[in-house]
Amino acid sequence: MALGRNAGRGPPPQEAPAWPQLIGSDAWPPGARCLLDVSSGYLDRLRLAHGTATPFLMGAVIAALVAVIIGMFTTIVGAVLIGYRPQSWAGAAAMIVLMLVLGLGIALLSVAVAIRSGSATSTNLVTLAVFGLSFFTGVFAPVDELAGWMRVIATVNPLTHVVDTARQLESGATLSAAPIALAALSALVVAGVAACVLAVNHARRNR
């Protein structure tokens, strides 16, 4: 998990970017649970009883964030036990918040796809997309050392900037990647909220 680059301060920095993969897997279950609720008719009954599906959506997203927090906490504790020490604990806390925002966006999209499509295959594509993009962020090697076509993908991949910002927060470095990372995360969350609203409206009209 560690991002520190100094010898003796923990595991190699390349281990930290695996967090998007961890978060993607933790933020995916709400979509799967929503899919079960949609197929069983629970969502329709909830909407008829309360006139809104907002509690349903909020519960699923909150559950995803709790799963992400538990996953990150477990990772951090394990890293600390083997010698990890961040350059800045405040920066490490900010890094966690950054990852939570990423988890929020993924959870929202996962829930929206589940409600809109009612398909396990389509819902799983959200997680597959996150995993796929995370392999082109310098997770296993610096971006500069990737093959030509992989380097091109990594350069335009928004997750690359999120990962770089996480590294910079933890190490206390200049936050050169932060503007693009924050713009990408903001767009992800806004898109997730909009997708949920559209998915619920579609369900209301067609069920």
SVG drawing of the C-alpha trace seen along z (x, -y; Angstrom):
<svg xmlns="http://www.w3.org/2000/svg" viewBox="-47 -22 64 34">
<polyline fill="none" stroke="black" stroke-width="0.4" points="0.0,0.0 2.9,-2.3 3.6,-5.3 6.8,-6.4 9.9,-6.4 12.5,-6.4 14.3,-3.2 13.3,-1.7 10.0,-3.5 7.8,-0.7 7.0,1.4 7.8,0.1 5.7,-2.8 4.3,-0.7 2.1,1.2 -0.1,-1.8 -1.7,-2.3 -3.4,1.1 -5.9,-0.8 -8.2,-1.6 -8.5,2.2 -9.3,2.7 -11.8,-0.1 -13.3,1.1 -13.9,4.5 -15.3,3.1 -17.6,0.6 -19.0,3.1 -21.3,5.2 -24.0,2.5 -24.7,2.9 -25.0,6.6 -27.3,6.2 -29.4,3.6 -29.7,6.0 -31.2,8.6 -33.6,6.0 -34.7,4.9 -35.3,8.4 -37.3,9.4 -39.5,6.3 -38.3,4.8 -37.3,1.5 -40.8,1.1 -42.5,1.9 -40.2,-0.5 -41.0,-3.3 -44.7,-2.6 -44.6,-2.6 -42.5,-5.7 -42.9,-7.6 -39.1,-7.7 -36.2,-5.3 -33.7,-7.7 -33.4,-5.6 -32.7,-2.6 -29.9,-4.3 -28.4,-6.0 -28.3,-2.7 -26.5,-0.9 -23.9,-3.7 -23.3,-4.1 -22.8,-0.3 -20.2,-0.6 -18.3,-3.4 -18.2,-1.4 -16.8,1.5 -14.1,-0.8 -13.2,-2.2 -12.9,1.3 -10.7,2.4 -8.4,-0.7 -8.2,-0.5 -7.2,3.2 -4.6,2.4 -3.1,-0.5 -3.0,1.5 -1.3,4.4 1.2,2.0 2.0,0.3 2.6,3.7 5.3,4.4 7.0,1.0 5.1,-1.5 5.3,-5.1 3.9,-7.9 5.9,-11.0 2.8,-12.9 -0.1,-11.4 -2.2,-14.4 -1.3,-13.6 -2.2,-10.0 -5.6,-11.0 -6.2,-13.2 -5.2,-10.3 -7.9,-8.2 -10.5,-10.9 -9.4,-11.0 -9.9,-7.2 -13.3,-7.5 -14.5,-9.9 -13.3,-7.4 -15.3,-4.7 -18.4,-6.9 -18.3,-7.5 -17.8,-3.8 -20.6,-2.8 -23.0,-5.3 -22.3,-4.1 -22.6,-0.5 -26.0,-1.1 -27.3,-3.1 -26.3,-0.4 -27.9,2.3 -31.2,0.4 -31.2,-0.7 -30.1,2.6 -31.3,5.2 -28.4,7.3 -25.6,8.9 -23.4,8.7 -23.8,5.0 -23.4,4.3 -20.1,6.3 -18.8,4.1 -18.3,1.2 -15.9,3.2 -14.2,4.6 -13.7,1.1 -12.1,-0.1 -9.8,3.0 -8.9,2.5 -8.1,-1.2 -6.1,-0.6 -3.6,1.6 -2.7,-1.5 -1.9,-3.8 1.7,-2.8 0.4,-0.2 3.1,2.3 5.7,0.1 6.3,-3.7 4.4,-5.1 7.6,-6.1 8.7,-2.5 5.5,-1.2 5.4,0.0 4.5,-2.7 0.8,-2.0 0.4,-1.4 2.1,-4.7 -0.4,-6.5 -3.4,-5.0 -1.8,-5.7 -1.2,-9.3 -4.9,-10.0 -6.3,-7.7 -7.9,-9.8 -7.0,-7.1 -3.3,-7.8 -3.8,-11.3 -5.7,-10.0 -3.0,-7.6 -0.3,-10.2 -2.2,-12.6 -2.4,-9.9 1.3,-9.4 2.0,-13.1 -0.4,-13.6 1.3,-10.8 4.9,-11.8 4.3,-15.6 5.3,-16.3 3.9,-19.1 0.4,-18.2 1.0,-18.6 -1.5,-15.9 -4.3,-17.2 -6.2,-19.5 -6.8,-16.8 -7.5,-14.2 -10.1,-16.4 -11.7,-17.3 -12.0,-13.7 -13.4,-12.6 -15.9,-15.5 -17.0,-14.4 -17.3,-10.8 -19.4,-11.7 -21.7,-14.0 -22.1,-11.4 -22.9,-8.8 -25.6,-10.9 -27.1,-11.8 -27.0,-8.2 -28.8,-7.1 -31.5,-9.8 -32.0,-8.8 -32.0,-5.1 -34.7,-5.5 -36.8,-7.7 -36.5,-5.0 -37.6,-2.3 -40.6,-4.4 -41.8,-4.8 -41.2,-1.2 -42.1,0.9"/>
</svg>
